[in-house]
Amino acid sequence: MTLKSVWLQDNTWQDAEAYLKEKNIVIFPIGATEQHGPTSALGLDTYNAIHIAEDVAKRKQVLVTPPLWFGDSSHHTGFPGTISLRSETVVAVVKDILRSLLQHGFKKIIIINGHKVSNLPALTIAAKDIHEYEYQDSSIAIADPWKIARGIAGELKGETVEHHAGVLEVSQLLYKRPDLVDVSKLSNASVNPTKFFSPWGVYDLFGKPLDPHGNTIDIVWNSKEQRKAVPTGQFSDNTKTSKETGEKYHNYMIDVLSDFIDWFQQHTIPEV
């Protein structure tokens, strides 16, 4: 069938039923509504997830659920406008969304996580629990830019550190929604990495750990600590932000996900 829209919410229930007679795959984008420094809109993470999901869905003619605009953002709540769900709330909401899809016959679900890294613990718990205890014949994948853009991130960012409100994610939003990025406020603002992350932390999300041996130890910080250490909300230099970088970064991920969907659609779930 030819979809009149890849967005599930733009179709009727009859359209969804007809789709399920031919395909059982759906994409579910989730992001966050949280501060992204002086430059970018609060919805950056969700917009980036939406754009990835929509573009790959159009290419592969698969459906996309409405996005979930809220994620685990408690560490950013020191900045006005941030809306955060508790980790357990994200788990519960994502489980309910997965259940709704699976009970109607969507057996293969790809979660696109625009809120790099931070949503992953909750998403993994939700997906594992549903797959293990409720729908063992399902197949649930989680795609995160932190993992699916590694093949191009180093080339695009060069020596620039990529962290929160960094050049890559801001460039992607600039490419797709230039109205949501104030380029006059791009800056080289950054944090003292060893002071904030410790000598065993990871400052560059697409680079090497700070420890020369590659060892890492995570330290959780709260919103008050972040507001004090990162007063603008921007963790790394984004002065090299450009539409060209955003286009390459975005399209690379679309290519990766397109290849994955080709495989995923043919993937046979083992008998249970």
Secondary structure, DSSP 8 states (H G I E B T S, - for coil): ---S-SBGGGS-HHHHHHHHTT--EEEEEE--B--BTTTB-TTHHHHHHHHHHHHHHHHHT-EE---B--B--GGGTTSTT-BB--HHHHHHHHHHHHHHHHHTT--EEEEEE-STTTTHHHHHHHHHHIIIII-TT-EEEEE-HHHHSHHHHHHHHTTS---TT-HHHHHHHHHH-GGGB-GGG-------HHHHH-TTS--STTS--SSTT---------HHHHHHH-TTS--S--TT--HHHHHHHHHHHHHHHHHHHHHHHH------
